[in-house]
Amino acid sequence: MPDFDVIVQKVDSRWIRELRVFALQYEEERHQVRSSWIPASVDDETWFELYLTATSVEQDIALI
């Protein structure tokens, strides 16, 4: 993929860093929202399954 390598070399590293920070902040916010949908009383295994379901539902909604 030589074309990709050329593009990567021309991209400003500050922009990449800012984009990475934005993506991490966004994912942290989404994690907080998904976690808020799950009751605190469930055990760890059930919590994880519900979290995966919440993630799947959120992705399905985004596709609509």
mmCIF file as Biopython writes it, N, C-alpha, C and O atoms, coordinates in Angstrom:
data_model
#
loop_
_atom_site.group_PDB
_atom_site.id
_atom_site.type_symbol
_atom_site.label_atom_id
_atom_site.label_alt_id
_atom_site.label_comp_id
_atom_site.label_asym_id
_atom_site.label_entity_id
_atom_site.label_seq_id
_atom_site.pdbx_PDB_ins_code
_atom_site.Cartn_x
_atom_site.Cartn_y
_atom_site.Cartn_z
_atom_site.occupancy
_atom_site.B_iso_or_equiv
_atom_site.auth_seq_id
_atom_site.auth_asym_id
_atom_site.pdbx_PDB_model_num
ATOM 1   N N  . MET A ? 1  ? 0.829   -1.188  0.000  1.0 0.0 1  A 1 
ATOM 2   C CA . MET A ? 1  ? 0.000   0.000   0.000  1.0 0.0 1  A 1 
ATOM 3   C C  . MET A ? 1  ? 0.878   1.258   0.000  1.0 0.0 1  A 1 
ATOM 4   O O  . MET A ? 1  ? 0.861   2.027   0.961  1.0 0.0 1  A 1 
ATOM 5   N N  . PRO A ? 2  ? 1.627   1.461   -1.054 1.0 0.0 2  A 1 
ATOM 6   C CA . PRO A ? 2  ? 2.510   2.631   -1.099 1.0 0.0 2  A 1 
ATOM 7   C C  . PRO A ? 2  ? 1.751   3.952   -1.074 1.0 0.0 2  A 1 
ATOM 8   O O  . PRO A ? 2  ? 2.242   4.930   -0.510 1.0 0.0 2  A 1 
ATOM 9   N N  . ASP A ? 3  ? 0.563   4.000   -1.673 1.0 0.0 3  A 1 
ATOM 10  C CA . ASP A ? 3  ? -0.214  5.242   -1.659 1.0 0.0 3  A 1 
ATOM 11  C C  . ASP A ? 3  ? -0.593  5.629   -0.238 1.0 0.0 3  A 1 
ATOM 12  O O  . ASP A ? 3  ? -0.539  6.804   0.127  1.0 0.0 3  A 1 
ATOM 13  N N  . PHE A ? 4  ? -0.975  4.644   0.560  1.0 0.0 4  A 1 
ATOM 14  C CA . PHE A ? 4  ? -1.347  4.905   1.949  1.0 0.0 4  A 1 
ATOM 15  C C  . PHE A ? 4  ? -0.148  5.441   2.724  1.0 0.0 4  A 1 
ATOM 16  O O  . PHE A ? 4  ? -0.288  6.369   3.521  1.0 0.0 4  A 1 
ATOM 17  N N  . ASP A ? 5  ? 1.019   4.865   2.496  1.0 0.0 5  A 1 
ATOM 18  C CA . ASP A ? 5  ? 2.232   5.318   3.184  1.0 0.0 5  A 1 
ATOM 19  C C  . ASP A ? 5  ? 2.543   6.773   2.857  1.0 0.0 5  A 1 
ATOM 20  O O  . ASP A ? 5  ? 2.952   7.536   3.732  1.0 0.0 5  A 1 
ATOM 21  N N  . VAL A ? 6  ? 2.351   7.154   1.610  1.0 0.0 6  A 1 
ATOM 22  C CA . VAL A ? 6  ? 2.592   8.539   1.199  1.0 0.0 6  A 1 
ATOM 23  C C  . VAL A ? 6  ? 1.624   9.476   1.914  1.0 0.0 6  A 1 
ATOM 24  O O  . VAL A ? 6  ? 2.020   10.538  2.392  1.0 0.0 6  A 1 
ATOM 25  N N  . ILE A ? 7  ? 0.366   9.083   1.984  1.0 0.0 7  A 1 
ATOM 26  C CA . ILE A ? 7  ? -0.641  9.909   2.665  1.0 0.0 7  A 1 
ATOM 27  C C  . ILE A ? 7  ? -0.296  10.057  4.139  1.0 0.0 7  A 1 
ATOM 28  O O  . ILE A ? 7  ? -0.367  11.156  4.688  1.0 0.0 7  A 1 
ATOM 29  N N  . VAL A ? 8  ? 0.073   8.964   4.775  1.0 0.0 8  A 1 
ATOM 30  C CA . VAL A ? 8  ? 0.392   8.993   6.202  1.0 0.0 8  A 1 
ATOM 31  C C  . VAL A ? 8  ? 1.567   9.921   6.474  1.0 0.0 8  A 1 
ATOM 32  O O  . VAL A ? 8  ? 1.567   10.634  7.477  1.0 0.0 8  A 1 
ATOM 33  N N  . GLN A ? 9  ? 2.544   9.926   5.621  1.0 0.0 9  A 1 
ATOM 34  C CA . GLN A ? 9  ? 3.712   10.782  5.814  1.0 0.0 9  A 1 
ATOM 35  C C  . GLN A ? 9  ? 3.355   12.258  5.697  1.0 0.0 9  A 1 
ATOM 36  O O  . GLN A ? 9  ? 4.016   13.104  6.300  1.0 0.0 9  A 1 
ATOM 37  N N  . LYS A ? 10 ? 2.326   12.572  4.934  1.0 0.0 10 A 1 
ATOM 38  C CA . LYS A ? 10 ? 1.950   13.970  4.720  1.0 0.0 10 A 1 
ATOM 39  C C  . LYS A ? 10 ? 0.973   14.500  5.755  1.0 0.0 10 A 1 
ATOM 40  O O  . LYS A ? 10 ? 0.745   15.708  5.825  1.0 0.0 10 A 1 
ATOM 41  N N  . VAL A ? 11 ? 0.392   13.620  6.557  1.0 0.0 11 A 1 
ATOM 42  C CA . VAL A ? 11 ? -0.588  14.043  7.552  1.0 0.0 11 A 1 
ATOM 43  C C  . VAL A ? 11 ? 0.138   14.653  8.748  1.0 0.0 11 A 1 
ATOM 44  O O  . VAL A ? 11 ? 1.141   14.118  9.219  1.0 0.0 11 A 1 
ATOM 45  N N  . ASP A ? 12 ? -0.375  15.761  9.224  1.0 0.0 12 A 1 
ATOM 46  C CA . ASP A ? 12 ? 0.207   16.450  10.377 1.0 0.0 12 A 1 
ATOM 47  C C  . ASP A ? 12 ? -0.005  15.613  11.637 1.0 0.0 12 A 1 
ATOM 48  O O  . ASP A ? 12 ? -1.137  15.250  11.956 1.0 0.0 12 A 1 
ATOM 49  N N  . SER A ? 13 ? 1.058   15.310  12.340 1.0 0.0 13 A 1 
ATOM 50  C CA . SER A ? 13 ? 0.970   14.458  13.534 1.0 0.0 13 A 1 
ATOM 51  C C  . SER A ? 13 ? 0.123   15.103  14.630 1.0 0.0 13 A 1 
ATOM 52  O O  . SER A ? 13 ? -0.491  14.395  15.429 1.0 0.0 13 A 1 
ATOM 53  N N  . ARG A ? 14 ? 0.080   16.435  14.679 1.0 0.0 14 A 1 
ATOM 54  C CA . ARG A ? 14 ? -0.773  17.108  15.676 1.0 0.0 14 A 1 
ATOM 55  C C  . ARG A ? 14 ? -2.241  16.811  15.409 1.0 0.0 14 A 1 
ATOM 56  O O  . ARG A ? 14 ? -3.014  16.607  16.345 1.0 0.0 14 A 1 
ATOM 57  N N  . TRP A ? 15 ? -2.626  16.785  14.150 1.0 0.0 15 A 1 
ATOM 58  C CA . TRP A ? 15 ? -4.007  16.477  13.787 1.0 0.0 15 A 1 
ATOM 59  C C  . TRP A ? 15 ? -4.352  15.053  14.199 1.0 0.0 15 A 1 
ATOM 60  O O  . TRP A ? 15 ? -5.439  14.798  14.716 1.0 0.0 15 A 1 
ATOM 61  N N  . ILE A ? 16 ? -3.428  14.130  13.971 1.0 0.0 16 A 1 
ATOM 62  C CA . ILE A ? 16 ? -3.659  12.735  14.359 1.0 0.0 16 A 1 
ATOM 63  C C  . ILE A ? 16 ? -3.836  12.636  15.866 1.0 0.0 16 A 1 
ATOM 64  O O  . ILE A ? 16 ? -4.735  11.941  16.339 1.0 0.0 16 A 1 
ATOM 65  N N  . ARG A ? 17 ? -2.989  13.322  16.624 1.0 0.0 17 A 1 
ATOM 66  C CA . ARG A ? 17 ? -3.083  13.305  18.084 1.0 0.0 17 A 1 
ATOM 67  C C  . ARG A ? 17 ? -4.423  13.869  18.552 1.0 0.0 17 A 1 
ATOM 68  O O  . ARG A ? 17 ? -5.074  13.291  19.423 1.0 0.0 17 A 1 
ATOM 69  N N  . GLU A ? 18 ? -4.833  14.998  17.975 1.0 0.0 18 A 1 
ATOM 70  C CA . GLU A ? 18 ? -6.109  15.615  18.350 1.0 0.0 18 A 1 
ATOM 71  C C  . GLU A ? 18 ? -7.279  14.687  18.025 1.0 0.0 18 A 1 
ATOM 72  O O  . GLU A ? 18 ? -8.223  14.566  18.807 1.0 0.0 18 A 1 
ATOM 73  N N  . LEU A ? 19 ? -7.209  14.045  16.883 1.0 0.0 19 A 1 
ATOM 74  C CA . LEU A ? 19 ? -8.269  13.124  16.482 1.0 0.0 19 A 1 
ATOM 75  C C  . LEU A ? 19 ? -8.334  11.926  17.423 1.0 0.0 19 A 1 
ATOM 76  O O  . LEU A ? 19 ? -9.421  11.470  17.777 1.0 0.0 19 A 1 
ATOM 77  N N  . ARG A ? 20 ? -7.185  11.423  17.824 1.0 0.0 20 A 1 
ATOM 78  C CA . ARG A ? 20 ? -7.131  10.292  18.753 1.0 0.0 20 A 1 
ATOM 79  C C  . ARG A ? 20 ? -7.724  10.687  20.109 1.0 0.0 20 A 1 
ATOM 80  O O  . ARG A ? 20 ? -8.477  9.915   20.701 1.0 0.0 20 A 1 
ATOM 81  N N  . VAL A ? 21 ? -7.390  11.882  20.605 1.0 0.0 21 A 1 
ATOM 82  C CA . VAL A ? 21 ? -7.939  12.363  21.876 1.0 0.0 21 A 1 
ATOM 83  C C  . VAL A ? 21 ? -9.449  12.508  21.770 1.0 0.0 21 A 1 
ATOM 84  O O  . VAL A ? 21 ? -10.177 12.116  22.682 1.0 0.0 21 A 1 
ATOM 85  N N  . PHE A ? 22 ? -9.924  13.069  20.659 1.0 0.0 22 A 1 
ATOM 86  C CA . PHE A ? 22 ? -11.360 13.218  20.454 1.0 0.0 22 A 1 
ATOM 87  C C  . PHE A ? 22 ? -12.053 11.858  20.466 1.0 0.0 22 A 1 
ATOM 88  O O  . PHE A ? 22 ? -13.092 11.692  21.105 1.0 0.0 22 A 1 
ATOM 89  N N  . ALA A ? 23 ? -11.477 10.889  19.760 1.0 0.0 23 A 1 
ATOM 90  C CA . ALA A ? 23 ? -12.074 9.551   19.692 1.0 0.0 23 A 1 
ATOM 91  C C  . ALA A ? 23 ? -12.115 8.895   21.066 1.0 0.0 23 A 1 
ATOM 92  O O  . ALA A ? 23 ? -13.106 8.254   21.415 1.0 0.0 23 A 1 
ATOM 93  N N  . LEU A ? 24 ? -11.056 9.046   21.847 1.0 0.0 24 A 1 
ATOM 94  C CA . LEU A ? 24 ? -11.032 8.461   23.189 1.0 0.0 24 A 1 
ATOM 95  C C  . LEU A ? 24 ? -12.060 9.115   24.105 1.0 0.0 24 A 1 
ATOM 96  O O  . LEU A ? 24 ? -12.724 8.429   24.882 1.0 0.0 24 A 1 
ATOM 97  N N  . GLN A ? 25 ? -12.193 10.439  24.018 1.0 0.0 25 A 1 
ATOM 98  C CA . GLN A ? 25 ? -13.200 11.137  24.824 1.0 0.0 25 A 1 
ATOM 99  C C  . GLN A ? 25 ? -14.604 10.706  24.417 1.0 0.0 25 A 1 
ATOM 100 O O  . GLN A ? 25 ? -15.464 10.481  25.269 1.0 0.0 25 A 1 
ATOM 101 N N  . TYR A ? 26 ? -14.830 10.594  23.117 1.0 0.0 26 A 1 
ATOM 102 C CA . TYR A ? 26 ? -16.139 10.168  22.626 1.0 0.0 26 A 1 
ATOM 103 C C  . TYR A ? 26 ? -16.468 8.773   23.140 1.0 0.0 26 A 1 
ATOM 104 O O  . TYR A ? 26 ? -17.579 8.528   23.610 1.0 0.0 26 A 1 
ATOM 105 N N  . GLU A ? 27 ? -15.509 7.859   23.052 1.0 0.0 27 A 1 
ATOM 106 C CA . GLU A ? 27 ? -15.755 6.487   23.496 1.0 0.0 27 A 1 
ATOM 107 C C  . GLU A ? 27 ? -15.995 6.437   25.003 1.0 0.0 27 A 1 
ATOM 108 O O  . GLU A ? 27 ? -16.805 5.636   25.470 1.0 0.0 27 A 1 
ATOM 109 N N  . GLU A ? 28 ? -15.306 7.277   25.766 1.0 0.0 28 A 1 
ATOM 110 C CA . GLU A ? 28 ? -15.538 7.335   27.216 1.0 0.0 28 A 1 
ATOM 111 C C  . GLU A ? 28 ? -16.965 7.818   27.510 1.0 0.0 28 A 1 
ATOM 112 O O  . GLU A ? 28 ? -17.632 7.286   28.397 1.0 0.0 28 A 1 
ATOM 113 N N  . GLU A ? 29 ? -17.426 8.820   26.768 1.0 0.0 29 A 1 
ATOM 114 C CA . GLU A ? 29 ? -18.799 9.305   26.940 1.0 0.0 29 A 1 
ATOM 115 C C  . GLU A ? 29 ? -19.808 8.212   26.594 1.0 0.0 29 A 1 
ATOM 116 O O  . GLU A ? 29 ? -20.785 8.014   27.317 1.0 0.0 29 A 1 
ATOM 117 N N  . ARG A ? 30 ? -19.572 7.501   25.484 1.0 0.0 30 A 1 
ATOM 118 C CA . ARG A ? 30 ? -20.479 6.423   25.093 1.0 0.0 30 A 1 
ATOM 119 C C  . ARG A ? 30 ? -20.486 5.321   26.154 1.0 0.0 30 A 1 
ATOM 120 O O  . ARG A ? 30 ? -21.535 4.750   26.452 1.0 0.0 30 A 1 
ATOM 121 N N  . HIS A ? 31 ? -19.317 5.024   26.723 1.0 0.0 31 A 1 
ATOM 122 C CA . HIS A ? 31 ? -19.225 4.008   27.777 1.0 0.0 31 A 1 
ATOM 123 C C  . HIS A ? 31 ? -20.075 4.420   28.979 1.0 0.0 31 A 1 
ATOM 124 O O  . HIS A ? 31 ? -20.786 3.594   29.550 1.0 0.0 31 A 1 
ATOM 125 N N  . GLN A ? 32 ? -20.003 5.686   29.358 1.0 0.0 32 A 1 
ATOM 126 C CA . GLN A ? 32 ? -20.798 6.160   30.495 1.0 0.0 32 A 1 
ATOM 127 C C  . GLN A ? 32 ? -22.289 6.039   30.212 1.0 0.0 32 A 1 
ATOM 128 O O  . GLN A ? 32 ? -23.061 5.656   31.091 1.0 0.0 32 A 1 
ATOM 129 N N  . VAL A ? 33 ? -22.694 6.361   28.992 1.0 0.0 33 A 1 
ATOM 130 C CA . VAL A ? 33 ? -24.108 6.252   28.628 1.0 0.0 33 A 1 
ATOM 131 C C  . VAL A ? 33 ? -24.554 4.795   28.658 1.0 0.0 33 A 1 
ATOM 132 O O  . VAL A ? 33 ? -25.583 4.466   29.248 1.0 0.0 33 A 1 
ATOM 133 N N  . ARG A ? 34 ? -23.775 3.922   28.020 1.0 0.0 34 A 1 
ATOM 134 C CA . ARG A ? 34 ? -24.136 2.500   28.007 1.0 0.0 34 A 1 
ATOM 135 C C  . ARG A ? 34 ? -24.195 1.939   29.424 1.0 0.0 34 A 1 
ATOM 136 O O  . ARG A ? 34 ? -25.111 1.189   29.762 1.0 0.0 34 A 1 
ATOM 137 N N  . SER A ? 35 ? -23.226 2.299   30.244 1.0 0.0 35 A 1 
ATOM 138 C CA . SER A ? 35 ? -23.187 1.801   31.626 1.0 0.0 35 A 1 
ATOM 139 C C  . SER A ? 35 ? -24.398 2.266   32.413 1.0 0.0 35 A 1 
ATOM 140 O O  . SER A ? 35 ? -24.886 1.549   33.287 1.0 0.0 35 A 1 
ATOM 141 N N  . SER A ? 36 ? -24.884 3.455   32.111 1.0 0.0 36 A 1 
ATOM 142 C CA . SER A ? 36 ? -26.033 3.985   32.853 1.0 0.0 36 A 1 
ATOM 143 C C  . SER A ? 36 ? -27.312 3.213   32.541 1.0 0.0 36 A 1 
ATOM 144 O O  . SER A ? 36 ? -28.274 3.280   33.307 1.0 0.0 36 A 1 
ATOM 145 N N  . TRP A ? 37 ? -27.335 2.489   31.437 1.0 0.0 37 A 1 
ATOM 146 C CA . TRP A ? 37 ? -28.518 1.701   31.075 1.0 0.0 37 A 1 
ATOM 147 C C  . TRP A ? 37 ? -28.609 0.402   31.863 1.0 0.0 37 A 1 
ATOM 148 O O  . TRP A ? 37 ? -29.661 -0.238  31.879 1.0 0.0 37 A 1 
ATOM 149 N N  . ILE A ? 38 ? -27.524 0.005   32.517 1.0 0.0 38 A 1 
ATOM 150 C CA . ILE A ? 38 ? -27.451 -1.308  33.165 1.0 0.0 38 A 1 
ATOM 151 C C  . ILE A ? 38 ? -27.578 -1.146  34.675 1.0 0.0 38 A 1 
ATOM 152 O O  . ILE A ? 38 ? -26.852 -0.354  35.275 1.0 0.0 38 A 1 
ATOM 153 N N  . PRO A ? 39 ? -28.491 -1.886  35.293 1.0 0.0 39 A 1 
ATOM 154 C CA . PRO A ? 39 ? -28.639 -1.798  36.754 1.0 0.0 39 A 1 
ATOM 155 C C  . PRO A ? 39 ? -27.353 -2.218  37.464 1.0 0.0 39 A 1 
ATOM 156 O O  . PRO A ? 39 ? -26.671 -3.144  37.024 1.0 0.0 39 A 1 
ATOM 157 N N  . ALA A ? 40 ? -27.029 -1.548  38.544 1.0 0.0 40 A 1 
ATOM 158 C CA . ALA A ? 40 ? -25.808 -1.843  39.294 1.0 0.0 40 A 1 
ATOM 159 C C  . ALA A ? 40 ? -25.895 -3.178  40.027 1.0 0.0 40 A 1 
ATOM 160 O O  . ALA A ? 40 ? -24.876 -3.708  40.469 1.0 0.0 40 A 1 
ATOM 161 N N  . SER A ? 41 ? -27.085 -3.719  40.158 1.0 0.0 41 A 1 
ATOM 162 C CA . SER A ? 41 ? -27.276 -4.928  40.955 1.0 0.0 41 A 1 
ATOM 163 C C  . SER A ? 41 ? -26.921 -6.222  40.222 1.0 0.0 41 A 1 
ATOM 164 O O  . SER A ? 41 ? -26.912 -7.286  40.842 1.0 0.0 41 A 1 
ATOM 165 N N  . VAL A ? 42 ? -26.629 -6.163  38.926 1.0 0.0 42 A 1 
ATOM 166 C CA . VAL A ? 42 ? -26.354 -7.395  38.184 1.0 0.0 42 A 1 
ATOM 167 C C  . VAL A ? 42 ? -24.916 -7.854  38.414 1.0 0.0 42 A 1 
ATOM 168 O O  . VAL A ? 42 ? -24.032 -7.051  38.712 1.0 0.0 42 A 1 
ATOM 169 N N  . ASP A ? 43 ? -24.699 -9.167  38.270 1.0 0.0 43 A 1 
ATOM 170 C CA . ASP A ? 43 ? -23.346 -9.704  38.448 1.0 0.0 43 A 1 
ATOM 171 C C  . ASP A ? 43 ? -22.474 -9.332  37.246 1.0 0.0 43 A 1 
ATOM 172 O O  . ASP A ? 43 ? -22.980 -8.848  36.234 1.0 0.0 43 A 1 
ATOM 173 N N  . ASP A ? 44 ? -21.174 -9.558  37.360 1.0 0.0 44 A 1 
ATOM 174 C CA . ASP A ? 44 ? -20.223 -9.126  36.331 1.0 0.0 44 A 1 
ATOM 175 C C  . ASP A ? 44 ? -20.494 -9.741  34.959 1.0 0.0 44 A 1 
ATOM 176 O O  . ASP A ? 44 ? -20.438 -9.048  33.943 1.0 0.0 44 A 1 
ATOM 177 N N  . GLU A ? 45 ? -20.786 -11.034 34.929 1.0 0.0 45 A 1 
ATOM 178 C CA . GLU A ? 45 ? -21.020 -11.695 33.641 1.0 0.0 45 A 1 
ATOM 179 C C  . GLU A ? 45 ? -22.271 -11.141 32.966 1.0 0.0 45 A 1 
ATOM 180 O O  . GLU A ? 45 ? -22.264 -10.873 31.764 1.0 0.0 45 A 1 
ATOM 181 N N  . THR A ? 46 ? -23.334 -10.972 33.730 1.0 0.0 46 A 1 
ATOM 182 C CA . THR A ? 46 ? -24.573 -10.407 33.185 1.0 0.0 46 A 1 
ATOM 183 C C  . THR A ? 46 ? -24.348 -8.965  32.751 1.0 0.0 46 A 1 
ATOM 184 O O  . THR A ? 46 ? -24.848 -8.537  31.711 1.0 0.0 46 A 1 
ATOM 185 N N  . TRP A ? 47 ? -23.592 -8.214  33.557 1.0 0.0 47 A 1 
ATOM 186 C CA . TRP A ? 47 ? -23.307 -6.818  33.222 1.0 0.0 47 A 1 
ATOM 187 C C  . TRP A ? 47 ? -22.609 -6.752  31.868 1.0 0.0 47 A 1 
ATOM 188 O O  . TRP A ? 47 ? -22.973 -5.939  31.018 1.0 0.0 47 A 1 
ATOM 189 N N  . PHE A ? 48 ? -21.608 -7.605  31.667 1.0 0.0 48 A 1 
ATOM 190 C CA . PHE A ? 48 ? -20.863 -7.600  30.409 1.0 0.0 48 A 1 
ATOM 191 C C  . PHE A ? 48 ? -21.768 -7.953  29.234 1.0 0.0 48 A 1 
ATOM 192 O O  . PHE A ? 48 ? -21.679 -7.325  28.179 1.0 0.0 48 A 1 
ATOM 193 N N  . GLU A ? 49 ? -22.629 -8.938  29.399 1.0 0.0 49 A 1 
ATOM 194 C CA . GLU A ? 49 ? -23.560 -9.316  28.332 1.0 0.0 49 A 1 
ATOM 195 C C  . GLU A ? 49 ? -24.520 -8.168  28.016 1.0 0.0 49 A 1 
ATOM 196 O O  . GLU A ? 49 ? -24.790 -7.881  26.850 1.0 0.0 49 A 1 
ATOM 197 N N  . LEU A ? 50 ? -25.030 -7.516  29.056 1.0 0.0 50 A 1 
ATOM 198 C CA . LEU A ? 50 ? -25.924 -6.374  28.840 1.0 0.0 50 A 1 
ATOM 199 C C  . LEU A ? 50 ? -25.182 -5.216  28.178 1.0 0.0 50 A 1 
ATOM 200 O O  . LEU A ? 50 ? -25.749 -4.510  27.344 1.0 0.0 50 A 1 
ATOM 201 N N  . TYR A ? 51 ? -23.931 -5.023  28.544 1.0 0.0 51 A 1 
ATOM 202 C CA . TYR A ? 51 ? -23.125 -3.958  27.945 1.0 0.0 51 A 1 
ATOM 203 C C  . TYR A ? 51 ? -22.930 -4.221  26.452 1.0 0.0 51 A 1 
ATOM 204 O O  . TYR A ? 51 ? -23.058 -3.308  25.636 1.0 0.0 51 A 1 
ATOM 205 N N  . LEU A ? 52 ? -22.623 -5.460  26.100 1.0 0.0 52 A 1 
ATOM 206 C CA . LEU A ? 52 ? -22.467 -5.805  24.682 1.0 0.0 52 A 1 
ATOM 207 C C  . LEU A ? 52 ? -23.780 -5.608  23.927 1.0 0.0 52 A 1 
ATOM 208 O O  . LEU A ? 52 ? -23.781 -5.146  22.786 1.0 0.0 52 A 1 
ATOM 209 N N  . THR A ? 53 ? -24.887 -5.956  24.561 1.0 0.0 53 A 1 
ATOM 210 C CA . THR A ? 53 ? -26.199 -5.746  23.946 1.0 0.0 53 A 1 
ATOM 211 C C  . THR A ? 53 ? -26.461 -4.257  23.751 1.0 0.0 53 A 1 
ATOM 212 O O  . THR A ? 53 ? -26.938 -3.840  22.696 1.0 0.0 53 A 1 
ATOM 213 N N  . ALA A ? 54 ? -26.149 -3.463  24.763 1.0 0.0 54 A 1 
ATOM 214 C CA . ALA A ? 54 ? -26.340 -2.010  24.659 1.0 0.0 54 A 1 
ATOM 215 C C  . ALA A ? 54 ? -25.488 -1.440  23.531 1.0 0.0 54 A 1 
ATOM 216 O O  . ALA A ? 54 ? -25.941 -0.566  22.791 1.0 0.0 54 A 1 
ATOM 217 N N  . THR A ? 55 ? -24.270 -1.925  23.397 1.0 0.0 55 A 1 
ATOM 218 C CA . THR A ? 55 ? -23.394 -1.475  22.313 1.0 0.0 55 A 1 
ATOM 219 C C  . THR A ? 55 ? -23.986 -1.845  20.958 1.0 0.0 55 A 1 
ATOM 220 O O  . THR A ? 55 ? -23.982 -1.036  20.030 1.0 0.0 55 A 1 
ATOM 221 N N  . SER A ? 56 ? -24.488 -3.052  20.850 1.0 0.0 56 A 1 
ATOM 222 C CA . SER A ? 56 ? -25.094 -3.512  19.600 1.0 0.0 56 A 1 
ATOM 223 C C  . SER A ? 56 ? -26.331 -2.692  19.245 1.0 0.0 56 A 1 
ATOM 224 O O  . SER A ? 56 ? -26.512 -2.296  18.094 1.0 0.0 56 A 1 
ATOM 225 N N  . VAL A ? 57 ? -27.169 -2.442  20.228 1.0 0.0 57 A 1 
ATOM 226 C CA . VAL A ? 57 ? -28.376 -1.639  20.003 1.0 0.0 57 A 1 
ATOM 227 C C  . VAL A ? 57 ? -27.995 -0.230  19.573 1.0 0.0 57 A 1 
ATOM 228 O O  . VAL A ? 57 ? -28.589 0.325   18.648 1.0 0.0 57 A 1 
ATOM 229 N N  . GLU A ? 58 ? -27.012 0.343   20.239 1.0 0.0 58 A 1 
ATOM 230 C CA . GLU A ? 58 ? -26.569 1.692   19.893 1.0 0.0 58 A 1 
ATOM 231 C C  . GLU A ? 58 ? -26.062 1.738   18.451 1.0 0.0 58 A 1 
ATOM 232 O O  . GLU A ? 58 ? -26.342 2.696   17.731 1.0 0.0 58 A 1 
ATOM 233 N N  . GLN A ? 59 ? -25.328 0.723   18.025 1.0 0.0 59 A 1 
ATOM 234 C CA . GLN A ? 59 ? -24.830 0.672   16.650 1.0 0.0 59 A 1 
ATOM 235 C C  . GLN A ? 59 ? -25.975 0.498   15.658 1.0 0.0 59 A 1 
ATOM 236 O O  . GLN A ? 59 ? -25.963 1.101   14.585 1.0 0.0 59 A 1 
ATOM 237 N N  . ASP A ? 60 ? -26.961 -0.320  16.010 1.0 0.0 60 A 1 
ATOM 238 C CA . ASP A ? 60 ? -28.124 -0.504  15.137 1.0 0.0 60 A 1 
ATOM 239 C C  . ASP A ? 60 ? -28.888 0.801   14.962 1.0 0.0 60 A 1 
ATOM 240 O O  . ASP A ? 60 ? -29.318 1.136   13.859 1.0 0.0 60 A 1 
ATOM 241 N N  . ILE A ? 61 ? -29.051 1.529   16.050 1.0 0.0 61 A 1 
ATOM 242 C CA . ILE A ? 61 ? -29.752 2.818   15.982 1.0 0.0 61 A 1 
ATOM 243 C C  . ILE A ? 61 ? -28.978 3.785   15.094 1.0 0.0 61 A 1 
ATOM 244 O O  . ILE A ? 61 ? -29.576 4.535   14.322 1.0 0.0 61 A 1 
ATOM 245 N N  . ALA A ? 62 ? -27.663 3.771   15.198 1.0 0.0 62 A 1 
ATOM 246 C CA . ALA A ? 62 ? -26.838 4.667   14.388 1.0 0.0 62 A 1 
ATOM 247 C C  . ALA A ? 62 ? -26.975 4.367   12.896 1.0 0.0 62 A 1 
ATOM 248 O O  . ALA A ? 62 ? -26.817 5.262   12.066 1.0 0.0 62 A 1 
ATOM 249 N N  . LEU A ? 63 ? -27.267 3.120   12.555 1.0 0.0 63 A 1 
ATOM 250 C CA . LEU A ? 63 ? -27.408 2.746   11.151 1.0 0.0 63 A 1 
ATOM 251 C C  . LEU A ? 63 ? -28.740 3.179   10.552 1.0 0.0 63 A 1 
ATOM 252 O O  . LEU A ? 63 ? -28.881 3.267   9.332  1.0 0.0 63 A 1 
ATOM 253 N N  . ILE A ? 64 ? -29.705 3.445   11.407 1.0 0.0 64 A 1 
ATOM 254 C CA . ILE A ? 64 ? -31.044 3.803   10.915 1.0 0.0 64 A 1 
ATOM 255 C C  . ILE A ? 64 ? -31.069 5.209   10.373 1.0 0.0 64 A 1 
ATOM 256 O O  . ILE A ? 64 ? -32.113 5.676   9.918  1.0 0.0 64 A 1 
#
